[in-house]
């Protein structure tokens, strides 16, 4: 490693930004600009996003070869251990071709570990979120427009979930959900730490909230409420002591239910019925997944093979769901297709990631780093909660944005900024 002929890998923790003049985009490396464009395009298109990321990767690789230096966060080691287990499960699978899609997801995560440090300043990483908010708002407007247009021509007797549901420019509601929970988490923290930007941020919050409501996606609703509850408890000294705000927030779901279109209200009512077909199918999927784990506890049935094997694990009295491509649960999906060792490795990695983010949060004194840490912690919590009844780990765009969200505050930062400093007393509550 000390020789000039070898690539030097430097693993370090988050660097605390120091003062520097002028606040503008200073990262002159083209790979950083391409990465930023790719992340900003996540709410718009998978094709555009991956084109930018591929170009950024090529330039980043050339830069690393030229400088013989690559810097990645410490949690990269935990991810490598988890990846070894996943590769072992894939090699053990009787149908490796079926697992190529899962390997592709791992390559996306690896690429983000490699690429995020190319944006060398924490301030610039925070600025990328402004572009994400803009493109997410554009997509939300498209989703709202689609819902309103289709609502005018909603045929009688047709399930509104089938007729009205969409993901906007992302087409599928599940992809929209995987991306939007991260956007919502970032918007909350942006509102918290950037008081001077609230006038511009308020329309974005309203539009994205309306799109979340009209997406008719139950787990997105639940995850957003969960993230909001975490934020309010986290900052309880600022909100819980204001009884007016407390009551307003408690009754907000009831008010939204009252003013919502009938399609939204019927979706809420149906979702509370245990016999509703979607609820019954998800319970069945958990049972089928458990049967797969019991039959193949170590390496699972093989990555990408759940759909093909699903009918063979049904009891004669059970009906085959119309869609059974996955088990609608991250934990059960990983355990069923790759085994309990892969699941344990994933739990350890996520725990280590939370630990790194909390350490970065506790040592942060600049607003930009605190915003990045807060968005990462809320986003990761929201993504995991949504994954309890949706396999969002299988959506490439969600993984790309999640990877950027959690790596931005902990990936080594080479450049120093003139960041807004906050007193130590503001670490929990932030600016007032």
N, C-alpha and C positions, 0 to 999 in steps of 0.2 A: 504494500500500500504506500510505502514511503517513496518508492521508485517513481521516476518521472514517466516511465513507460506504462504505468497502470492507472486505471481510473480510480480516483480517490473518492470514497463515499464518506460524507460527513453527516452523521446523524445528530441532530441537536433539537432542543426545544424551541419554543416561541421566542423570538427576539423582541424586546420591548422597544418601540419606536422612540427616537430622539428628535429634538427639534431640528428643522431644516426649513429654509426659506421657500416661499411660493407653494401653493397648493394646486397642482394640476397633474394630469397624467404624465408621469416622467419615465415610465418604463419604455425604453427605446428598442427593446428586443422585439423583433417581429413575432416570435413565438408567443410572447406575452399578449400582444395585441390580438393575434388569431385565437388564442385561448379565451380571452375576454369576449370576443365576438361569438365564439362557439357557446359559451355559457349563457350569454345574453339571449341567444336564439333558442334555448331549450324550450320555452313556452310556445314556440312557433312551429318548429319542424325538426324531426329527427335527422332528415337528410342533410339539411343545412348545418346543423350542429356537428354532425360527424365529419362533414367535409372540412370545417374549420379545425376540429380537433385533430384530424389526420394531418393536415398541413402543419399545425403547431407541433405535433409530435415529431415530424421529420426535421423541422428546424431545431427543435430542442435537442434531438439526438445528435445532430451535427454540432451543436454548441457544446454538448457534454464531451463529445469525442475531441473537439478542439481544445477545450479547457481542462479536460481530464478531471472534472469535478462534478459530482452530482450530490445535491443535498435534499434529503427527504426527512419527514418527521419520524420520531422514535417509534410511534405506533405502527410504523411500516413493518417492524419485525413481527409483531403479533399477527398482522394480516398475512405475512409470508407463511407463518405456521399454519394458519387456517387454510391458506391456499394449497399447501402440501397435502392436507387431509382431503380437500376437495378433488385434487388431482388423483389421489389414491382411489377415491370412490369412483371417479370416472374411468380409470384404468381397469378397475375391477368389474365394471359394467359389461354385460353381455352384448350391449348395443351401444358402442361408443359414439356412433354417428348421431344418435338421438340426443346426446348430451353436448353437442357442439354449441348450441344456443346458450347453455349455462356457462361454458368456457368463455364465450364472447363477453358475457357480463363481467367475468373476472378480469378479462383483458381491459375492459373499460375502466374498472377501478384502478388497475395497475397504471394505466395511462394517466389518470388524474393524479396519482401519487407522484408521478414523474413530472407532470406539467405544472401543477399549481405553484411550486417554488419559482417558476419563471416570472411570475408577477412578483417583483421583488420588494414592494412596499405594502405595508398593511393598509395605508390610505387608499392605494389603488385597488386593492382587493375589496375594500368597502365600496368603492365607486362602481365596481361591477354590479353590485346589487341594485344600483339605481337603474341600470339598463334592464336588469331582470324584472324590476317592478313595472317598467314601461311596457315591455313585451308581454308580460303576464296580463296587464290591464287591457292591451289590445286583444289578446286571446279571450279574455273574459267578456269584452264587448261583443265579440263574434258569437260566443256561446249564448249570451243574453238575447242577441238578435235572432239567433236560430230558434231559441225556445219561444220567443214571442211570435215569430212568423209561423212556426208549426202549431202553436196553440190556437191560432185563428182557424186552422183547417183540421183540428183534431177530430177524427171520426168517432162517432158514438160507439161505445163498446170496445174500443181499442185500449189496451193497457198503456197509460201515459208513460210508464217507465220505458216501454219499447218505442213509442212514437216521439216523445219529447226529449229524451236523454241524448246528450252528446258531450264531446270533449272540446268543442270549438275547433280551432285549427289543429288540435292534436287528435281530433276525430273520436277517439274512444274515451269514455268517461273514466275508466280505470287509470289511463295514462294521465289525464287531467288531474285526477285525485292525487296521484303520486307526486306530481309537480306542485300542485296548488297548496298542499299542506306545508311545503317548504317555503313557498312564496308568502303565505299567510303568516308564518312564524317570523320571517324577515321583516314583513310590514309592521308587525307589532313592535319589534325591537327598534326599527327605524323611527317609529312614532315616539318611542320612549326616549331615545338618545338624541334625536335631532329636532328639538322643539321649533327651531327657526324654519324647518321644512314642512311643518304640519299643514300649512295652507295648501301646498302642492300635493301633500300626501293624502289628505282627506278624500278627494275624489277617487284616488286609486283604491283606498280602503273600501269605500262604498261600492265601487264597481266590482272589485274582487269578492266582496262579501255577497253581493247579489248573485254573482256567477256561482259561488259555492252553494247558495240556497237553491238555485234553479238547475244545478247539475243533477239533482235527485239522487245523490250518492250518500247513502246513510253513514258509511264509515268516515267520509270526509266531514260530514256534519259533526259526528261524535268526536273526531280527532281535533277539529278546530275548537270545539268547546273545551276539550281536554287541555289543549295548548293554552287557551285563554285562561282557564282555571289555574294552570301552573304559573302563568305570568302574574295573575292577581295575587295568588298566595305568596309568590316570590317577592312581590312589592306590597305586601299586606299593610305596611305602615302608611302607605300613601293612599290606599283605596278603602280598606276596611274601616278606617276611622271616619270616612265620609258616608254617613248613612244613606244619603240621597243616591249616590252612585251605587252603593251596595244593592239597594232595592231595585234600581233601574237595571242592573246587570242580572239580578236574579230573575226578573220578569221579562227580560229580553227575548228568551226563546218562546214564551207564550205570546208575546206581541208579534213576533215574526210569524208564528203559526196562524195568528188571526188575520194578518194582512196578506198572507201568501195566496197564490192561485190555488184553485181547488186541486190541481194535480199534485202540488206539494203537500197539501193537507192530507190527501188520500194516501200519499206515499208514507207519511208519518204514521197514520193510523194503521196501514197494512203492516208496517215494520214492527209495530208493537204486538202483532198477533203471532204467537208461536207456531201456528199452523200455516202461516203464509209460506208459499212454496219456496221462496228464496231462503227463509230462515230454516226450513226443514232440510233443504239441500245442503246448507252449510254444516248443519249438525251431522248429516250423513257423511259428508266429506271428512269431518274430523274422525268419525268412526272408521271409515275406510283407510284413512291415513294411519291410524293406530294399528289396524290389522297388518298393513304393510311393514310398519316398524317391528311388530312382533315377529313377523315371518323373516325379516332381513334386518336385524338390529345393528349390525356393524357397518355395512356398506350400503344399505338401502336397496331398493329395487333397481337403482341406476338413474343418473341424471337424465331428465327428459323422457322417462318411460312411464310416468304416472298416468298420463292420458290413455295410453294403450293398454295398460294393465288394470285400469280402474274397474271395468266390468267384471273381471275375474275375482275381485275381492268383494263383490256385492252378495248379500244373502238373497235367496230366491224371493223373499217377500219385499225386497227393496227395488225401487224403480231407478232406471238409469237417468241422471239429469241430462237436460238438453246440452249443457256445456260442462265438461269435466276435464278440461285441459290442465287444471291445477287444483289444489285443495283449498284455495282462498284463505290461506293462513301461512305466514312465513315460517313459523316454527315447525308446523306439521309437514309442510312441503319439504324443507331441508332434511328433516329426520327421515321421511318416507323415501325420498329419492337418493339420499347420500348417507344416511345412517346417523346414529347418535354421536359418533365421534366428530363428525362435521358440525352437528348442532352444538356440541359442547365447545368446539373451537370458535364458532360464531359468537356464542355467549361470552366467551373470554375476550374476544376481540372487541365486542361492543362495550363490555365493562371497562377495558383498557382505554377505549376511545373516550368514554364518559369521564374517566379519571384525568386524561390529558386535557380535555376541555375545561373541566372544573379547576385544574391547576392553573391553566392559562387565564381563566376568569378571575381567580383570586389574586393573581399577581398583576393583573392589568391595571393601568392608571390612565391610559389614553382612551378617549371616546371611541375611536375607530376600532381598537382591539376589543373593547368591551361590547361594542355592537356586534362584531363578528362572533365573539364567544357566545353572546346571548342568542343570536340567530341560530348558531350551531346547536346549542343545547336544546332550545325549543323545537327546532326542526327535526333533530334526531328523535326526540321524544314523540313528536307528532307522527313521524314516519313509522316508528315502531308500533305505536298504538293503532294506526291505520292498518298495519300488517297483521293485526290479530284476526281480521275477517276479510282480508284481501291480500293477494300475493303481489304486493307492490315491489318486492325484491326482484321480480321478473321483468320489470319495465326499464328499458335502457335509459330513457330520458330522466326518469326518477332517480336512477342510480348515478347518472352524471351530475345532476344538480345536488343530490345528497352528498356526493363525494366532494364537490367544491365547497358546499356549505360547511362540512365538518373539518376539511383540511385547511381552509383559508386562515383560521386563527392559529393553527398549530404548525403549519409548514414553515420551515426556516425562512425568515425575511432578511434579505441582504441590505436593502436600502433603508435609510433613516428618513423619517418625515417630521414635518412640523405638525404634530397632532394636537388636538384639543385635550389638555390635561384635565383630569377630574380629581377632586379631593378623595382621600381614602374613605371618607364617610359616604361617598356616593357610589361605592362599588356595588352595593345591594340595590339601592333605590334609584340610582342614576340621577340625571338632571331633573330639576323640578320646574 
